[in-house]
Each structure stands twice: as structure tokens, then as C-alpha cells.
Amino acid sequence: MGFIGGKRVRAMALLLVLASSAGALSACAYTFDEAAPPPATSRPAPPPPPTADPALAEKQASNEVQLDRILGPRPFDLVLGGSGGIGGDGHRTSLPGIPHGRYKVTSACVGITDASLLLAQPDRRGGSATYELALKCGTTSTMTVNLEAGQVFAHLVPMTTEPGAAVAGFWMVPAP
């Protein structure tokens, strides 16, 4: 019996030590006399965007008006289309999904002599499907393409290094 009682005494003593320790720890309070440092910024603010040359912007606006006249009104059955400046690396647009079918593509450019419209459908079985339409600026060019269901990318690019405010655009509609 003394052995069992000895276990009880030790267990009670351990319980008392733990209880008194918990009470002592709960009475502790932490205070911070120092002010928290201000949050650090991860990087400096970006520089302001470059200012556009007013004469160049005016010429591009004039070219866009001429492009709209050459392409004509927006088709009612438009599937994909876009237009914009093609300086630098060109103008891009895409559509996440189109139905399988034949499409008529009409494109034009203004402000340079030559440009190109590239249509691509990546990740096709057997590789990407790519179509290219060469553009003589100032007139429309057309082509018919067979596209699979899925994503399609369009990229209008200048085919010359002529400086200026060149613009290009295109319409893609279901082919008859």
C-alpha cells in the first residue's frame, strides 16, 4: 500500500508543481517600449511612362481613321478582330476558344509599305497550326483558314524598319 501511496504522493506533487508554474507563467506580461519599425517597401516606384510625341500621336490617329475606312464597318458576325499601332513588336490579340470551322480573315495596314498578320493555334496534335497573311499597306488582303476548336492568337507585325506611326487591323468571320 505504501508503494501505491508513494505513486499518489509523487503524482500530487507533480500536479501541484505544474499548477503553480501555470499560474506563475500566466501572470507574466510582456511590454514593448520600442516603436515598431516602419514597413519596408520591396522596390522603388516605377518611373513615369514616357511622354508621347504629339506629332507622332496625331499621325497614328490619322492612320487609324484611314485604316477604319479601308477595313470598312465591323462585321455583325465577327469572331475575332483587333487593330492598333504596330510599332516595335506589333499588335497582339487572342481568343481563349473558338469553334472548329472555316474562317475568312480580312486585314489591312496603314503607315508603312508591308506588314503581316500571323494566326496561330498552339498545342495542336502534331504541332501548332500557323497561318500568315502578307499585307501591302493601303489595301485589304484576305485569306480563308481552317481552325480547330480552341485558343487562337493573332499578331500584326511590321515587315519593314520604316519609322512612323503604322497601324494595322483585321476581322475574322465564319467563311461562307
C-alpha positions as CSV (number, residue, x, y, z in Angstrom):
1,M,0.0,0.0,0.0
2,G,2.9,2.3,0.7
3,F,4.1,1.9,-2.8
4,I,0.7,2.9,-4.3
5,G,0.5,5.7,-1.9
6,G,4.0,6.7,-2.9
7,K,2.9,7.0,-6.5
8,R,-0.1,9.1,-5.5
9,V,2.1,11.4,-3.5
10,R,4.5,11.9,-6.4
11,A,1.6,12.4,-8.8
12,M,0.1,15.0,-6.5
13,A,3.4,16.8,-6.0
14,L,3.9,16.9,-9.8
15,L,0.4,18.2,-10.3
16,L,1.0,21.0,-7.7
17,V,4.3,22.0,-9.4
18,L,2.6,22.2,-12.8
19,A,-0.4,24.1,-11.4
20,S,1.8,26.7,-9.7
21,S,4.0,27.0,-12.8
22,A,1.0,27.7,-15.0
23,G,-0.2,30.4,-12.6
24,A,3.2,32.0,-12.5
25,L,3.5,32.0,-16.2
26,S,0.1,33.4,-16.8
27,A,1.0,36.4,-14.5
28,C,3.8,37.4,-16.9
29,A,3.1,40.4,-19.1
30,Y,5.3,41.5,-22.0
31,T,5.6,45.1,-22.9
32,F,7.4,46.6,-25.8
33,D,8.8,50.1,-25.2
34,E,10.3,50.4,-28.7
35,A,8.2,51.6,-31.6
36,A,7.8,49.1,-34.4
37,P,10.0,49.9,-37.4
38,P,8.1,51.2,-40.4
39,P,7.3,48.5,-43.1
40,A,10.0,48.3,-45.7
41,T,9.0,48.7,-49.4
42,S,10.1,45.9,-51.6
43,R,11.1,48.1,-54.6
44,P,11.0,51.7,-55.6
45,A,8.1,53.2,-57.5
46,P,8.2,52.7,-61.3
47,P,9.3,55.6,-63.4
48,P,6.6,57.7,-65.0
49,P,5.5,56.5,-68.5
50,P,7.3,58.2,-71.4
51,T,5.5,61.1,-72.8
52,A,4.3,60.6,-76.4
53,D,5.4,62.8,-79.2
54,P,2.3,64.8,-80.1
55,A,3.1,64.8,-83.8
56,L,3.5,61.0,-83.8
57,A,0.2,60.5,-81.8
58,E,-1.6,62.8,-84.3
59,K,-0.2,60.8,-87.3
60,Q,-1.2,57.5,-85.7
61,A,-4.7,58.8,-85.1
62,S,-4.9,59.9,-88.7
63,N,-3.7,56.4,-89.8
64,E,-6.3,54.7,-87.6
65,V,-9.1,56.7,-89.3
66,Q,-7.7,55.7,-92.7
67,L,-7.5,52.0,-91.5
68,D,-11.1,52.1,-90.4
69,R,-12.1,53.4,-93.9
70,I,-10.1,50.6,-95.7
71,L,-11.4,47.8,-93.5
72,G,-15.0,49.0,-93.5
73,P,-17.6,48.6,-90.8
74,R,-17.3,46.0,-88.1
75,P,-18.9,42.8,-89.4
76,F,-22.0,41.6,-87.5
77,D,-20.7,38.0,-87.3
78,L,-17.2,39.0,-86.0
79,V,-15.4,36.1,-84.3
80,L,-12.1,37.8,-83.6
81,G,-10.7,41.2,-84.6
82,G,-8.4,43.9,-83.5
83,S,-6.4,46.9,-84.5
84,G,-3.7,49.1,-83.2
85,G,-0.2,50.5,-83.5
86,I,2.3,48.1,-84.9
87,G,5.5,49.9,-83.9
88,G,8.0,47.8,-82.1
89,D,6.9,44.2,-81.9
90,G,3.5,44.7,-83.3
91,H,-0.1,44.4,-82.0
92,R,-1.4,41.1,-80.4
93,T,-4.8,39.8,-79.5
94,S,-6.2,36.3,-78.7
95,L,-9.4,34.4,-78.0
96,P,-9.5,31.6,-75.5
97,G,-11.8,29.4,-77.6
98,I,-13.4,29.3,-81.0
99,P,-15.5,26.6,-82.6
100,H,-14.0,24.4,-85.2
101,G,-14.6,25.7,-88.7
102,R,-13.5,27.7,-91.8
103,Y,-12.9,31.4,-91.3
104,K,-12.4,34.4,-93.6
105,V,-9.8,36.8,-92.4
106,T,-9.5,40.4,-93.8
107,S,-6.6,42.6,-92.8
108,A,-5.1,45.9,-93.7
109,C,-2.3,48.3,-92.6
110,V,-1.5,52.0,-93.0
111,G,1.7,54.0,-92.4
112,I,4.3,51.6,-93.8
113,T,4.7,49.6,-97.0
114,D,4.4,46.0,-95.7
115,A,3.1,44.1,-92.7
116,S,2.0,40.7,-91.8
117,L,-0.8,39.0,-89.9
118,L,0.1,35.8,-88.2
119,L,-2.6,33.5,-86.8
120,A,-1.6,30.6,-84.6
121,Q,-3.3,27.7,-82.7
122,P,-0.7,26.3,-80.3
123,D,-0.7,22.8,-78.7
124,R,-2.4,21.1,-81.6
125,R,-1.8,17.4,-82.1
126,G,1.1,17.2,-84.5
127,G,2.3,20.8,-83.6
128,S,0.9,24.3,-83.8
129,A,-1.2,25.4,-86.7
130,T,0.1,28.7,-88.1
131,Y,-1.2,30.9,-91.0
132,E,0.4,34.1,-92.4
133,L,-1.2,36.8,-94.5
134,A,1.1,39.2,-96.2
135,L,-0.2,42.8,-96.3
136,K,0.5,45.6,-98.8
137,C,-0.4,48.6,-96.8
138,G,-3.2,50.8,-98.1
139,T,-5.3,47.9,-99.4
140,T,-7.1,44.9,-97.9
141,S,-5.8,41.3,-98.0
142,T,-7.9,38.2,-97.3
143,M,-7.4,34.5,-96.7
144,T,-9.5,31.6,-95.6
145,V,-8.3,29.4,-92.8
146,N,-9.4,26.1,-91.3
147,L,-9.2,26.3,-87.5
148,E,-9.7,23.7,-84.8
149,A,-11.8,24.3,-81.7
150,G,-9.7,26.1,-79.1
151,Q,-7.5,29.0,-78.5
152,V,-6.3,31.3,-81.3
153,F,-3.6,34.0,-81.3
154,A,-3.3,36.9,-83.8
155,H,-0.2,39.0,-84.2
156,L,0.1,42.0,-86.6
157,V,3.7,42.8,-87.3
158,P,5.6,45.4,-89.4
159,M,7.7,43.7,-92.2
160,T,9.9,46.8,-92.5
161,T,12.0,49.0,-90.3
162,E,10.4,52.2,-91.6
163,P,9.9,54.6,-88.7
164,G,6.5,56.1,-88.2
165,A,3.0,55.6,-86.7
166,A,2.0,52.5,-88.5
167,V,-1.3,50.8,-87.6
168,A,-2.9,47.5,-88.7
169,G,-6.1,45.7,-88.1
170,F,-8.1,42.6,-89.1
171,W,-11.5,40.9,-89.0
172,M,-12.2,37.2,-88.7
173,V,-15.7,35.9,-89.6
174,P,-17.1,32.5,-90.4
175,A,-16.4,31.6,-94.0
176,P,-19.5,31.0,-96.3
